Amino acid sequence: MSEYKMKPYEELDITDNFMFSKVFSHEDVAKDFLQDILKITIDQISVVSEATAQEDPFHKSVRFDVQVREEIPCVDGTDKMGRQFDIEMQMVDTGELPKRARYYQDMCDLDALAKGSDYEELQEQYILFICPNDIFHKGKAIYRFQNHEDSDPKILLDDLCYKNFYIFKKYSEMDDDSTREYMKYFATKKCESEKMKRIHELVKKYRMDPAARKAYMTLEQELNIRYKKGVKEGREEGREEACKDLAKGFRDDGFPIEAIAKRTGLTPEEIKAL
């Protein structure tokens, strides 16, 4: 079995999950982004890049691109968790992003609510997907979802959960200047403001960072090791079925579809359909 080589590290840009996680792990970048596109005010945050939720071996784990937690100062000098945000760069429509958003919401709730806590302690939660193309095929540049009553959409469930999908290739159709500015950068890589220049400089910084490069190479090795291990263990069921199981797992973990296709021999269409 040949080794798969991912995109050369020096060619990574902000739309690569690895680079996106690195850049948006900076609190100033994540905070500005959330405040600008959601039109909210955040005092203090903590960022957990490439965070993993659900370590229970009997249930599916989640690897977030960027998980952000609002930190609210208390009178005793400690901080309590406020609103939660999950920011995902999703370059490929895998066909199950709405259901993935549902599962991400559940994982964030588990993270926020300790055993014995009251449900009223749950704060606002935002699941944000940034996609190049319109996964809903309805022509909108931004899709914002909340739970509401069927016969009267004005009646909201008020569960404080919001799921937004931003189609960055449609940046020219976005009315809000700040949102359009971010999405235009994702689409064109042209930085026309200080905030976009800050993001672009971080991209260039990480391209030159030996530690980040090593982490990226480790990710590549992990893909190859997991592939070989999975195929070996799956030989009794057949190599094809083992490849499909691995491909689906890699896809759900955010690995590039092109990388999975070349490594497993499946087509991008087959991988999306798994």
Buried (B, 14 or more C-beta within 10 A) or exposed (E): EEEBEBBEBEEBEBBBBBBBBBBBBBBEBBBBBBBBBBEEEBEEBEBBBBBEBBEEEEEEEBBBBBBBBBBBEEEEEEBEBBBBBBBBBBBBBBBBBBEBBEBBBEBBBEBBBEEEEEEEEBBBBBBBBBBBEBBEEEEEBBBEEBEEEEEEEEEEEEBBBBBBBBBBBBBEEBEEEBBBBBBBBBBEBEBEBEBBEBBBEBBEEBBEBEEBBEBBEEBBEEBBEBBBEBBEEBEEEEEEEBBBBBBBBBBBBBBBBBBBBBBBEBEBEBBBEB
